[in-house]
Amino acid sequence: MTNLPTPDLRPANPRFSSGPCAKRPGWTPEALIDAALGRSHRAKIGKSKLSQAIDLTREILGVPDDYRIGIVPASDTGAVEMAMWSMLGARGTDMVAWESFGEGWVTDVVKQLKLDDVRKITAPYGELPDLSTIDFDRDVVFTWNGTTSGVRVPNADFIPAGRQGLTICDATSAAFAQDLDFAKLDVTTFSWQKVLGGEGGHGVLILSPRAVERLESYVPAWPLPKIFRMTKGGKLIEGIFKGETINTPSMLCVEDYIDALTWAQSVGGLKGLIARADANADVLHRFVAENAWIANLAKVDATRSNTSVCLVIADPEVAALAPDAQAAFAKALVGRLDAEGVALDIGAYRDAPAGLRIWCGATVETSDLEALTPWLSWAFAQEKAGLKQAA
Ligand SMILES: Cc1ncc(COP(=O)(O)O)c(C=O)c1O
């Protein structure tokens, strides 16, 4: 294995970052030519672009007609925090987390909002917590696809239809790649920079009628900044959900999102997007099955992500190294691929176990992942040879 020749084929696009993710195939700045630049976002043209973005989102994701869809500030984080700050505290809260971003929402609720009735339901990287212990008569916050561990919920069967509490779901690395069961989700959030390869800065907040009811019947004890406020005089500000954004959006990013949604339609809508992500992840799953030196961080097949695929180095000699040396090995492997220009930004997230994280969302071409896998073997062989020399 130490003398693997340099592979002939290179991925045409080496961008495998987990966010911002690769632009859609064929994207050029020309796609933005019709952007309503230098115009008010409250003018007819600006409003129509914003409402087109909302309508296409509804159509492609299959969001029910009686759910509100809003474009909000501060990317996915803005959308999740806006929901938590506006709705939590009315009843007890179950915080469900199994990787860094879910943990971040726990910190928000425990240390910032300082809610007193909070239960933490957590699992280590690579695993899902026992979802049967969640009490859905309380409010529940969870992440559909844990971007930093590559572990997702397989479906929404664990959520009962007749719940009393609200479900707040961070779906940023799942939306447009996995089937979201909106009947089970009261708040769903995502950002444009993930599966559709859009831009950061804006978040999308989807509210069920029950979430709206909470907003209209509950006033939190803490102050709400203007960019979190969704009600006025106890009534939902409906305009937010028709494209009258709270503050000024980037019309360049809006145009880019519309371009991404139009591309999504051209590949068969949600079904087509899911199929692309599945085919991409399958390339890596097959590679892992054929190579004992590498393993999926997600322990259970049904929980394996088809977007943020997280891999660890399972080679016994590497696994026997001290944690720092294991991390250095993975970093060197990732650095080698970056230096070759065949894979950019594929290191594990900073707080996650050392290894690789390779994005497989719909904007990535399957042929690029197929071209990448021989390079993974090559880089591993190079690093392993270096390890032997050093010994
Ligand atoms: C699950 C999850 N939640 C939240 C975020 C933060 O998203 P943003 O930077 O768009 O606010 C990310 C970003 O990777 C994420 O993966």
The ligand as an ORCA input file, in Angstrom:
! r2SCAN-3c Opt
* xyz 0 1
  C     -26.496     21.896     12.039
  C     -26.019     23.305     11.896
  N     -26.624     24.271     12.598
  C     -26.246     25.560     12.485
  C     -25.215     25.928     11.670
  C     -24.823     27.364     11.573
  O     -25.250     27.809     10.352
  P     -25.057     29.297      9.845
  O     -23.580     29.546      9.844
  O     -25.671     29.266      8.503
  O     -25.760     30.192     10.808
  C     -24.539     24.965     10.905
  C     -23.423     25.329     10.031
  O     -22.690     24.494      9.540
  C     -24.966     23.624     11.029
  O     -24.375     22.671     10.319
*
